[in-house]
């Protein structure tokens, strides 16, 4: 049995793709996952699976589509992979409100995100994660999830430092 932190992209955002966490937990239980926990309403899951990461993601994606008709990207990491992402953050974590991690579904070919006028915002592409330090604030940054997906040709989902640390804490 493997423990994964699973991230869904684009649920419960601006009234779209509504998926109550109780309903999600029941769906995951019906899909034969175990020790299921969810955290806040934005598609953060901790679960145990007998399957490999890619198959676990595909089962969840297909299950959500079959039940609700939503095409939801699903990204999973092992606990050690998730911890490594946090430990390898290359910028200061002093101001937690500007720290985030964009998890990618694959390692991108490119490692540069060509976006003009990102001001003081910083990023680093490292394997299947983009580290973000957005001093302009997440509401104003041009380093958005959509722009990262478009520039790197990947599927991505972003979590702030607080959520990332909480998921790691819950998973232990």
GIQUIHU-V21865 format. One record per residue. N is the residue number from 1. RES is the residue in one small letter. PSI is psi as a letter, one per 20 degrees, with the letter a starting at -180 (NA if undefined). NEAR is the number of other C-alpha atoms within 10 Angstrom. D_FIRST is the distance of its C-alpha to the first C-alpha in Angstrom with 1 decimal. Layout:
[[N | RES | PSI | NEAR | D_FIRST] [N | RES | PSI | NEAR | D_FIRST]]
This chain:
[[1 | x | p | 11 | 0.0] [2 | x | q | 13 | 3.8] [3 | x | p | 21 | 6.8] [4 | x | q | 24 | 9.8] [5 | x | p | 24 | 13.4] [6 | x | p | 22 | 15.0] [7 | x | p | 23 | 18.7] [8 | x | q | 20 | 21.0] [9 | x | p | 21 | 24.5] [10 | x | k | 18 | 27.6] [11 | x | q | 19 | 26.9] [12 | x | k | 15 | 29.3] [13 | x | p | 12 | 31.6] [14 | x | k | 8 | 35.3] [15 | x | j | 8 | 34.8] [16 | x | q | 10 | 33.1] [17 | x | l | 16 | 29.9] [18 | x | p | 15 | 29.6] [19 | x | n | 18 | 26.3] [20 | x | q | 14 | 26.2] [21 | x | h | 19 | 23.0] [22 | x | g | 12 | 23.0] [23 | x | h | 10 | 23.3] [24 | x | g | 19 | 20.5] [25 | x | g | 19 | 18.1] [26 | x | g | 13 | 19.4] [27 | x | g | 16 | 18.9] [28 | x | h | 21 | 15.2] [29 | x | g | 14 | 14.8] [30 | x | h | 11 | 16.9] [31 | x | j | 14 | 14.7] [32 | x | j | 12 | 11.8] [33 | x | r | 21 | 9.8] [34 | x | r | 18 | 9.1] [35 | x | l | 12 | 10.6] [36 | x | p | 17 | 12.9] [37 | x | q | 19 | 15.6] [38 | x | q | 20 | 18.4] [39 | x | p | 14 | 21.1] [40 | x | a | 10 | 24.7] [41 | x | j | 14 | 25.8] [42 | x | k | 19 | 25.1] [43 | x | l | 20 | 21.6] [44 | x | p | 20 | 19.4] [45 | x | q | 23 | 15.9] [46 | x | p | 26 | 12.9] [47 | x | r | 21 | 9.8] [48 | x | p | 18 | 6.1] [49 | x | q | 19 | 5.5] [50 | x | i | 13 | 4.7] [51 | x | r | 13 | 7.8] [52 | x | r | 13 | 9.5] [53 | x | g | 19 | 11.5] [54 | x | h | 13 | 14.6] [55 | x | h | 12 | 13.5] [56 | x | g | 21 | 11.7] [57 | x | g | 19 | 15.1] [58 | x | g | 14 | 17.1] [59 | x | g | 18 | 15.7] [60 | x | g | 22 | 16.5] [61 | x | g | 18 | 19.8] [62 | x | h | 16 | 20.8] [63 | x | g | 18 | 20.0] [64 | x | g | 18 | 22.1] [65 | x | g | 13 | 24.8] [66 | x | h | 11 | 25.0] [67 | x | h | 9 | 25.3] [68 | x | i | 12 | 27.5] [69 | x | j | 11 | 28.8] [70 | x | p | 18 | 27.7] [71 | x | n | 15 | 26.8] [72 | x | o | 17 | 24.4] [73 | x | q | 18 | 22.9] [74 | x | p | 24 | 19.3] [75 | x | p | 25 | 18.0] [76 | x | q | 24 | 14.6] [77 | x | q | 19 | 14.0] [78 | x | r | 17 | 11.5] [79 | x | g | 19 | 12.8] [80 | x | h | 12 | 14.6] [81 | x | g | 13 | 16.2] [82 | x | g | 19 | 17.3] [83 | x | g | 16 | 18.8] [84 | x | h | 11 | 20.5] [85 | x | g | 21 | 22.1] [86 | x | g | 18 | 23.5] [87 | x | h | 9 | 24.7] [88 | x | j | 10 | 26.4] [89 | x | p | 18 | 28.4] [90 | x | i | 15 | 31.8] [91 | x | r | 13 | 34.2] [92 | x | p | 10 | 35.2] [93 | x | j | 14 | 33.0] [94 | x | g | 8 | 36.0] [95 | x | n | 11 | 36.6] [96 | x | i | 12 | 33.2] [97 | x | i | 15 | 34.8] [98 | x | j | 18 | 35.2] [99 | x | p | 23 | 31.8] [100 | x | r | 24 | 29.1] [101 | x | p | 23 | 26.4] [102 | x | o | 23 | 26.3] [103 | x | p | 25 | 22.9] [104 | x | q | 25 | 23.6] [105 | x | i | 19 | 21.8] [106 | x | r | 15 | 23.1] [107 | x | p | 16 | 25.2] [108 | x | q | 19 | 28.8] [109 | x | g | 10 | 31.7] [110 | x | q | 11 | 33.9] [111 | x | j | 14 | 33.5] [112 | x | p | 13 | 36.5] [113 | x | o | 17 | 36.8] [114 | x | n | 13 | 40.4] [115 | x | p | 11 | 41.4] [116 | x | q | 8 | 44.9] [117 | x | l | 9 | 45.8] [118 | x | j | 16 | 42.5] [119 | x | c | 11 | 44.8] [120 | x | i | 10 | 43.2] [121 | x | q | 17 | 39.7] [122 | x | q | 17 | 37.5] [123 | x | q | 19 | 34.4] [124 | x | p | 17 | 32.5] [125 | x | p | 19 | 30.3] [126 | x | o | 15 | 27.7] [127 | x | d | 14 | 25.4] [128 | x | k | 15 | 23.4] [129 | x | q | 20 | 24.8] [130 | x | p | 25 | 28.3] [131 | x | p | 22 | 29.4] [132 | x | q | 26 | 32.1] [133 | x | n | 28 | 34.8] [134 | x | n | 23 | 37.1] [135 | x | i | 17 | 40.1] [136 | x | i | 15 | 41.8] [137 | x | q | 13 | 39.2] [138 | x | h | 18 | 36.5] [139 | x | i | 8 | 39.0] [140 | x | i | 11 | 41.4] [141 | x | q | 17 | 39.4] [142 | x | i | 19 | 39.6] [143 | x | m | 22 | 36.2] [144 | x | r | 17 | 34.6] [145 | x | g | 18 | 31.4] [146 | x | g | 13 | 33.5] [147 | x | h | 15 | 35.6] [148 | x | g | 24 | 32.7] [149 | x | g | 18 | 31.3] [150 | x | g | 13 | 34.7] [151 | x | h | 15 | 35.7] [152 | x | i | 20 | 32.5] [153 | x | l | 15 | 31.8] [154 | x | r | 17 | 28.2] [155 | x | p | 20 | 26.3] [156 | x | q | 28 | 25.9] [157 | x | p | 23 | 25.1] [158 | x | q | 22 | 26.5] [159 | x | q | 18 | 25.6] [160 | x | r | 17 | 28.0] [161 | x | g | 19 | 27.4] [162 | x | g | 12 | 27.2] [163 | x | g | 16 | 24.4] [164 | x | g | 19 | 22.5] [165 | x | h | 15 | 22.8] [166 | x | g | 11 | 22.0] [167 | x | g | 22 | 18.7] [168 | x | g | 16 | 17.8] [169 | x | g | 11 | 19.1] [170 | x | h | 13 | 17.2] [171 | x | h | 18 | 13.8] [172 | x | NA | 8 | 14.6]]
